Amino acid sequence: MTPFHTLDDNTLFTATYCWLHEEDTTGTKSLRTAIGTWRWEDVGSVQTLDPEQFKELDAPRCAVQAQGGWIYLRAEHDAVLAAWRAWRRKYTGYFLTFTQMN
């Protein structure tokens, strides 16, 4: 597994991502993984995953919303969120704060 890393002065990040691939002829679904690199400026949010999502993947996982869809990462949510927030502070001047709603 390639761990999550930031690159190029925290303007890019790289990680292993996963998706469910469906075979055209049989309809059988299988979990696939690959390594990718993305720009933080394309990310709109960082989310945790429901425990049932990609339960076959025995690894930490989270999702980033980017380019009109979701990228499912094999990475610790807290590490990805911290890097995204650091990028937002440094390059946009915008800092996100969170409050718990009851």
C-alpha positions as a printed NumPy array, in Angstrom:
array([[  0.   ,   0.   ,   0.   ],
       [  1.287,   3.436,  -0.888],
       [  0.617,   5.699,   2.075],
       [ -0.942,   9.105,   1.755],
       [  1.604,  11.85 ,   0.964],
       [  1.515,  15.506,   0.043],
       [  3.765,  16.745,  -2.754],
       [  4.971,  19.976,  -4.364],
       [  4.764,  22.173,  -1.251],
       [  1.378,  20.643,  -0.317],
       [ -0.351,  21.56 ,  -3.6  ],
       [ -0.736,  17.886,  -4.605],
       [ -1.444,  14.65 ,  -2.785],
       [ -0.943,  11.013,  -3.694],
       [ -2.584,   7.9  ,  -2.27 ],
       [ -3.964,   4.498,  -3.11 ],
       [ -7.583,   4.774,  -4.202],
       [-10.203,   2.076,  -4.675],
       [-13.385,   1.394,  -6.594],
       [-15.74 ,  -1.494,  -7.316],
       [-15.26 ,  -2.813, -10.849],
       [-18.123,  -4.681, -12.504],
       [-17.262,  -7.218, -15.2  ],
       [-19.228,  -6.575, -18.398],
       [-19.913, -10.204, -19.206],
       [-20.646, -11.692, -15.778],
       [-21.732,  -8.718, -13.683],
       [-19.28 ,  -9.854, -10.999],
       [-17.976,  -7.009,  -8.845],
       [-14.427,  -6.881,  -7.551],
       [-12.477,  -4.368,  -5.542],
       [ -9.738,  -2.643,  -7.537],
       [ -6.993,  -0.313,  -6.317],
       [ -4.492,   1.994,  -7.983],
       [ -2.209,   4.865,  -7.036],
       [ -3.175,   8.382,  -8.046],
       [ -2.14 ,  11.997,  -7.627],
       [ -4.589,  14.923,  -7.348],
       [ -4.568,  18.695,  -6.789],
       [ -5.941,  20.029,  -3.517],
       [ -7.599,  22.893,  -5.4  ],
       [-10.001,  20.316,  -6.919],
       [-11.112,  18.987,  -3.51 ],
       [-14.371,  20.281,  -2.051],
       [-14.54 ,  18.164,   1.108],
       [-13.005,  15.259,   3.02 ],
       [-15.395,  12.694,   4.497],
       [-15.346,   9.542,   6.575],
       [-16.922,   6.428,   5.078],
       [-19.719,   4.279,   6.372],
       [-18.128,   1.149,   7.894],
       [-19.939,  -0.982,   5.287],
       [-18.377,   0.865,   2.337],
       [-15.412,  -1.074,   0.963],
       [-15.478,  -3.4  ,   3.973],
       [-13.369,  -5.826,   1.908],
       [-10.52 ,  -3.339,   2.149],
       [ -8.72 ,  -4.034,   5.4  ],
       [ -7.217,  -0.565,   5.726],
       [ -8.065,   2.94 ,   6.874],
       [-10.256,   4.695,   4.344],
       [-11.87 ,   8.022,   3.625],
       [-13.301,   9.915,   0.667],
       [-12.591,  13.245,  -0.969],
       [-15.12 ,  15.071,  -3.103],
       [-13.362,  16.256,  -6.245],
       [-14.131,  17.042,  -9.864],
       [-17.836,  16.316,  -9.513],
       [-17.432,  12.9  ,  -7.899],
       [-15.886,  10.974,  -5.039],
       [-12.416,   9.5  ,  -4.741],
       [-12.213,   6.7  ,  -2.167],
       [ -8.779,   6.718,  -0.547],
       [ -6.948,   4.064,   1.402],
       [ -5.746,   6.594,   3.974],
       [ -6.418,   7.867,   7.486],
       [ -9.218,  10.432,   7.482],
       [ -7.49 ,  12.65 ,  10.067],
       [ -4.247,  12.839,   8.047],
       [ -6.074,  13.708,   4.817],
       [ -8.284,  16.284,   6.544],
       [ -5.289,  17.936,   8.257],
       [ -3.406,  18.207,   4.948],
       [ -6.451,  19.641,   3.141],
       [ -7.031,  22.203,   5.896],
       [ -3.329,  23.179,   5.81 ],
       [ -3.579,  23.69 ,   2.044],
       [ -6.705,  25.864,   2.451],
       [ -4.995,  28.01 ,   5.109],
       [ -1.822,  28.469,   3.084],
       [ -3.165,  28.945,  -0.432],
       [ -6.674,  30.356,  -0.009],
       [ -6.492,  32.101,   3.353],
       [ -9.711,  30.31 ,   4.2  ],
       [ -9.74 ,  28.167,   7.314],
       [-12.53 ,  25.737,   8.111],
       [-13.844,  25.322,  11.621],
       [-16.295,  22.681,  12.706],
       [-18.927,  22.666,  15.393],
       [-20.974,  19.744,  16.569],
       [-24.712,  20.055,  16.061],
       [-27.011,  18.267,  18.512]])
